[in-house]
Amino acid sequence: MSDYVNPRAHACQNCVKAKAKCYDLTDGRCERCKRLDKHCIMQDRSTPRPSKPSKSRRNDHTRQIAQLQQKVDSLVSLLGASQQNLDNGAFTAITPESTGPTSSASDSMSATIYTRQTTVIPQCFPAPTQQYGLDSTLYSPSEGRLNKSPDELLDIFRRDMAHQAPFISVPVQMSAQALSRERPFLYRAIMTVASYHDSVHQLQMGQELVRYIMEHLIVLGEKSLDLLQGLLIYIN
């Protein structure tokens, strides 16, 4: 038996099916095919077999899933605590008519949802419209509060922070105004995290963002891709 291994392939098709070693002879047929008087056809090696993912890559994928699950669990805990505060009356409504006659309990709850305490926390985002409809009006920082426009803040997010959230893509050609119409909550979250140059105002915007989450996610039970993407940006 020859010890020469066929350089064209590891084994011919017949030897592969039989799971036998394939040795070549001088006439172009392997020893087994010649002995069995079979036509010897070598395997085509032009198309390599796809390689399996490496163990380290699988471990990275598993670790990323675990980290995302941990963030989701933390968010659920945060929202649960917020719901408890809401049930305990931690958010008391202060309306322009607060000096008048005392309203009923139902009116007080409605005021809590519909109004903002402008004397303590400036209104950073447009308030929800009646029946909690999403208000897609472009948020524009007032003069003297921020020295950057919404488009500048969006550019800051793309340049400095987008790599931390590769699962969310904001096209380069999309303006802040277009984003506020198509993804109002994602827009609010981006404006908040990109305002890190003004920590005081960023804190106020974050408080307003949490109120928005409570109204639309907890009170209304709203489920949308816009809310999910905005939450991932805010907690990331």
N, C-alpha and C positions, 0 to 999 in steps of 0.2 A: 504494500500500500504506500502510495506517495505521500510525503509530508507537506507538499506544496499546497497552499491555500489559495483559492481562486481570488485574484486581485480585483475582479470586477464586482464581486458581491460577496456577502458572507456565505450565502448558500443559494442553490438554484431552487426553483419553485417546487420541484418534486421532493427535494430534501427538507424544505421548510414544512411541507405538509406531513412528511413522515417524521419530522423532528430528528433528523439524522445529520451527522456531520457531512459536509460537502467538500470533497477533495477533487482537484482538477487533474486531468491527464493531458498529455500532449495533443490529443486530437480535439480538444475543445469541450469534451464532455467529462463530467465528474465520474469518479470511479463507480459510484452507485448506479448512476443512469446507464453507464456502459455495461455494467454487469447485468442490469435488469433489462437492457436493450430498450431504454426509454429516450424520448427526445428531451435533451437537457436545455432548459430555458432559464437564464439567469434573471434575477429580480431587477426591476427598474429602480435605480437609486436616485433618479432625478428629482423626485419629490420626497424630501426628508419627512420622517414621522414627526408630528408636532410634539415639542417637548412639554413635559408636565411642569406646572408651576413649582418653583423651588420651595423648600420647607420654610425658608426665611420669609419668602413672599406670602405664603399662606399664614404664617404667624403674624405678619404685619397687618394683613387683612382682618384677622381675628381680633387683634388688638384695637384696630380702628373701630370695629363694630362694638367692642366692649366700651370704648371711650364714649362713643355716641350714645349707647344705652345708658351710661352713667349720667351724661348730660340730660337726657330725657327724664331720667328718674329724679334728678335734682330739680328740673323744671316742674315736674308734677308735684313734688313736695312744696315748692314755692307757691304754686297756684293753690294748693290745698290750704296753706297757711293764709293766703290772701282771702280765700273764700271764708275761712273761719273769722277773720277780722271783719269781713263784710256782714256775716251773720251776727256778730257781737255788737254791731253798730259803731265800729271804729271810724267809719267814714261818715261823718255827719254833714248834711247838706247845709250850706250857707248861701242863701239866695238874696237878691236885691230886696225882696219883700219880707226879710227875716224880722224887721221891726214891727210888722203888722200882726194880725191875729194868728194864733198857732194853727198850723195846718194839720190835717189828719195824718195818720201813719202812712197811708198809701201815697198821699201827696209828698210826704217827706222822702219816701223811697224813690219816687219818680224824680224828685229834685236831686237826690244823690246821684242818679244816673245821668241826668240831662245837663247838670250845671257844673261849673268849675269855681273854685275859690280864688278869684283873681287877685285878692289882696295878699295872699300868701305865696301861691305858686302862679307865676305869669302863665298865660295860656300859650304854650309853645306850639301846639298843633291845633288845627281847626277842630271844633267840637263836632261830634257825630250829629247828623241831621235827625229830624224827627223820626221816630220809630227805629232809631239806631242805624239808619242807612249810612254807608261809608261816604265820607266827604272827601272827594278827590282833589279839593282845592290845594294848590301848591303852597306848601309852607314856606314863608319868606321871613327870615329873621329881621327883627326891627333894627333900625339904625341905632348905633351905640351899644347894642347887645352883642352882635357878632360882626366881624369885619370880613366874613367870607360869604359868598352867595351859595345857594343850593348846588349849583353846577360845580363850584369850587370844592364843596364838601364831597360831592360825588366823585370828583377826580382824586381827592385825598383817599377816599375809600378804595378806589381802583388801584392806586399807586402803592399805598402803605398797608392795606388791610385785606384786600381781596384774596391774597394767597393763603390767609388763615381760614377762608371759607371757600374751598375749590368747588364745593357742591352747588354754589350759587354763581351764576354768570350774568353780569349786567353788560350788555353790548356797549362797545366804545361809542358807537354813534347815538346811543340813547341819551337824551337829555334828562335833567332832573324833573322837568315838568312832565315829560312822557312817562317816566317811572312812577311819579305820584299818581298818574291816572290809571296805569295798568296794575301796579302793585303798591297801593297806598300804605299798607303797614310795613312792607319791606322798605319803602322809601323813608318812613318815619324812623325805622331802626337804623338805617344807614346814616341819616342826618344826625342821629344821636351819637353813634359810636365814632363818627368822623369829626365830632366837635370836641375832641380831646384837648385842643388848645385853649378851651374855655371851660375849665372844670366846673365852675359854679353853674353856668348855664346848662352844661351837659347833665349835671345832677337833676336840674329842674326838668329837662327834657326826658330823662330816664323815669322820673316819677310820673310824668304824664303818660309815658309809654306803658307803664305798669297799669295805670288806670284804664287805658285803652284795652289792654289784655283782659283785665277783669270784666269789663263790659261785654266785649265781643266773644271771648272764649268761655268765661265762667257763667255770666248771666244769660247770654244769648245762646251759648253752646255752638258757636260758629266754628266750622271746620273748613279750612281752605289752604291751598298751597301758599298763598300770600302770608297768612298768619304763621305757618310752619317755617317758611324761609326767614321771616322777620325775627321769630323767636330764636332760631339758630344763630343769626347774626348777633343778636343782643346778648345771648349767653356765651357766645364763643369768644 
